[in-house]
Amino acid sequence: NGHTRTPQPGGFFEEMTAVTHWKSWIRRLGHPEKPRAERRTPSGFLAWQTNNPASQPSTIKNISSAGLYLLTDERWPVDELIPLTIELEGLTGNLAEQRIALQARVARHGEDGIGLSFVLPAGLDADLWEVLVEHAVVLTDPKVLSYTLRLLRTTLFLCRLCHEQANEALELLGGELDKPRTEIAMDIALGAEKLLASEPGADNMRAHPKIVAKILRLGSWAQDDLTRQLWIGLFATSCHENAVDDSSQLFVDLLVNVTPAQGLILVTACKNVIEHRRETADLPPARIIYTQKEMIRLTGIYDPTRLGGEITSLFSAGLIEKAFVSTSYASVENLDITPTRLGLELYERCKADRIQPHSPLDESQSPQPSLYPN
């Protein structure tokens, strides 16, 4: 009819607006500096001092990409650097991933609060930050707002790790990946951030930007939880305090070819080896042996040819010690899935000791391997 439908707040149009503006940032890089950021009045946004357990959440009166004004009785000294956490009341889901942690400097005192200016990590493009902050403030659809807050948090984390070289990873989130893969990439990044939070020197962690981008790009295909957890662990161990290296490259190339069934087999085998070492430190290492029925119960795969192919692939990748001929797999009664040194190193790089792999079948049927002396 010649008329253009006007987007209404919430729902599909709001989501498309948020994603479109996020993608448009990539095309807008390099534009000249803009005038002072526009202040907006947010609804339901709170902030508090991150490192102070006694700090109470206070209402954000207004916010822009440059800073915010906080309604509070606190009067931190002007120019003091404050670690700040921002969140929105009333959102559901993983609230920790929707909280934004960043540094802010006290700019001024007011009658009813204080003004703070954001101190952003090196490499965070001002246009990108402005787009994300503006949309986080004006969006009304809870799902889209949650998505945008997670983008904000992920963006800050990637810039802290990679500084000025974070662009390749950010471009993945800015349109190179579709929305489902972007969600998975954010799950991986934020999962790694959570793991690193307990590490000494977490605030000074650095990572090779090419490795980070590759982990997010390849890991974003992971559809099952176990594989995502492996990517999360590998991301975390690719970060080092005040150092950057590419030693994870080999393990990224290994993990991308590990199927969900192979991951389950490898993690289970490595756990058994490590547990046996812990209990019998002075004895020779044991071999991890499963019967055909135990392997079926572990993986949920009944087709002998397919199951044989999964185990053969682990051997071909150098992750288990024993070779199998997949064509004769059905006639093999006992299956040796003892991991190699490389398999154990991949397990450790993926921090898989924290993962509790579940059999696709009833847990009450979960098999226990036979342990044969080496």
C-alpha positions, -999 to 999 in steps of 0.1 A, spaced: 0 0 0 30 22 -2 32 28 35 60 17 58 50 1 91 63 20 121 82 -2 146 64 -4 179 81 -9 213 86 -46 222 84 -78 203 98 -86 168 103 -50 156 122 -40 188 145 -70 184 152 -63 148 160 -27 157 185 -37 184 202 -62 161 202 -38 131 218 -10 151 244 -35 166 253 -46 131 254 -10 117 282 -3 142 306 -23 120 299 0 91 302 32 112 337 25 126 359 54 118 333 82 119 344 115 135 339 121 171 303 130 181 291 158 204 286 150 241 266 118 246 229 123 252 217 116 287 187 93 290 165 85 320 165 47 324 138 27 341 147 2 368 185 4 365 205 1 397 242 3 405 265 -4 434 302 -6 444 313 -40 433 341 -46 458 321 -34 488 298 -61 504 281 -33 524 273 -13 493 235 -10 486 220 -9 451 211 27 442 189 40 414 205 54 383 189 88 376 203 92 341 229 75 319 248 81 287 277 64 270 299 88 289 287 81 324 258 81 348 243 99 378 236 77 408 210 86 435 228 77 466 240 90 500 275 79 492 300 106 486 331 90 472 360 114 467 361 132 433 385 114 409 384 82 429 381 51 406 351 30 416 344 -6 404 307 -5 396 281 -31 389 249 -22 369 218 -43 366 181 -40 358 154 -50 383 129 -76 373 148 -95 346 147 -133 348 172 -159 336 209 -158 344 211 -126 363 249 -127 367 253 -126 329 230 -96 327 250 -75 352 275 -51 338 308 -47 357 330 -17 348 352 10 362 338 45 368 355 77 380 337 101 404 332 133 385 311 154 408 288 155 439 252 165 437 225 172 462 209 138 458 238 117 445 270 116 425 280 118 389 304 92 375 322 89 342 329 55 327 365 43 324 363 18 295 388 -9 286 413 -2 260 401 -10 225 364 -5 232 351 16 203 331 46 214 304 41 187 299 5 197 296 14 234 271 42 226 249 19 205 248 -7 233 241 17 261 214 36 242 195 4 234 199 -11 268 182 21 282 153 24 257 144 -13 250 113 -26 267 111 -62 255 127 -83 284 142 -109 260 158 -83 238 170 -63 268 185 -94 283 203 -101 250 216 -66 248 229 -66 284 247 -99 277 262 -83 246 274 -54 268 290 -77 293 306 -99 266 320 -68 248 336 -55 280 351 -89 287 366 -93 252 381 -58 253 396 -64 287 413 -95 273 423 -83 238 425 -45 242 428 -28 208 428 -61 190 394 -72 201 377 -62 168 378 -96 151 360 -112 181 335 -83 183 327 -85 146 315 -120 152 290 -107 176 282 -77 154 267 -96 125 292 -123 112 274 -149 132 236 -154 131 217 -148 163 216 -184 176 254 -188 171 259 -154 187 240 -166 218 263 -197 220 294 -175 215 283 -153 244 276 -184 265 312 -195 259 327 -161 266 307 -154 297 313 -190 310 351 -184 306 347 -150 324 330 -168 353 358 -194 355 385 -167 354 369 -147 382 383 -171 408 418 -170 393 445 -148 409 451 -118 388 418 -121 370 416 -84 362 450 -86 344 442 -116 322 451 -113 285 445 -136 256 456 -139 220 429 -121 199 432 -147 170 427 -175 195 397 -158 211 380 -151 178 387 -187 166 372 -202 198 341 -181 196 337 -188 158 342 -226 160 326 -230 195 294 -213 183 285 -244 164 283 -265 196 247 -276 202 252 -297 233 261 -286 268 292 -308 273 308 -295 241 301 -259 251 316 -266 285 348 -279 268 350 -247 247 345 -226 279 373 -243 296 396 -240 266 388 -203 264 397 -199 301 430 -217 299 439 -196 268 440 -165 291 471 -156 310 480 -129 335 497 -101 317 508 -124 289 496 -134 255 504 -167 237 490 -190 210 498 -223 227 460 -232 226 460 -233 188 466 -271 187 438 -278 212 414 -255 193 421 -276 162 416 -308 181 384 -298 199 366 -286 167 366 -321 154 354 -338 186 318 -348 184 294 -348 214 298 -386 217 336 -384 214 336 -357 240 316 -378 264 339 -408 259 371 -388 263 360 -369 294 347 -401 310 379 -420 302 402 -391 315 382 -388 347 387 -425 354 424 -423 347 429 -393 370 407 -408 398 427 -441 396 459 -421 398 446 -403 429 437 -435 447 467 -457 436 496 -433 432 523 -459 437 508 -485 413 512 -488 375 486 -468 355 454 -487 347 438 -491 313 402 -480 309 381 -509 295 344 -508 286 323 -537 274 301 -532 243 270 -529 265 287 -504 289 297 -483 259 262 -483 245 248 -472 279 275 -445 282 269 -430 248 233 -440 239 246 -451 205 233 -486 195 247 -487 160 280 -506 162 293 -491 130 287 -455 142 300 -462 177 331 -478 162 336 -448 140 334 -424 170 361 -444 188 383 -448 157 381 -410 152 394 -405 188 424 -428 180 431 -411 147 432 -377 164 457 -391 189 434 -388 219 431 -425 229 458 -452 227 441 -482 212 434 -485 175 401 -500 164 390 -513 130 355 -500 128 344 -527 103 351 -554 130 339 -533 159 308 -553 166 328 -584 173 350 -567 199 339 -576 234 361 -553 255 370 -517 243 401 -500 255 395 -462 256 426 -453 277 435 -417 268 469 -407 255 490 -380 270 476 -356 244 440 -367 253 447 -359 289 462 -326 281 432 -316 260 410 -327 290 431 -304 313 431 -275 288 393 -277 287 392 -277 325 370 -308 321 375 -319 357 346 -296 366 322 -312 341 299 -340 352 292 -358 319 258 -375 319 249 -406 300 221 -401 274 205 -431 291 191 -435 326 218 -425 351 210 -456 372 224 -476 343 256 -456 340 285 -481 336 316 -483 356 347 -493 336 370 -522 343 405 -511 352 432 -533 339 469 -529 350 491 -515 323 
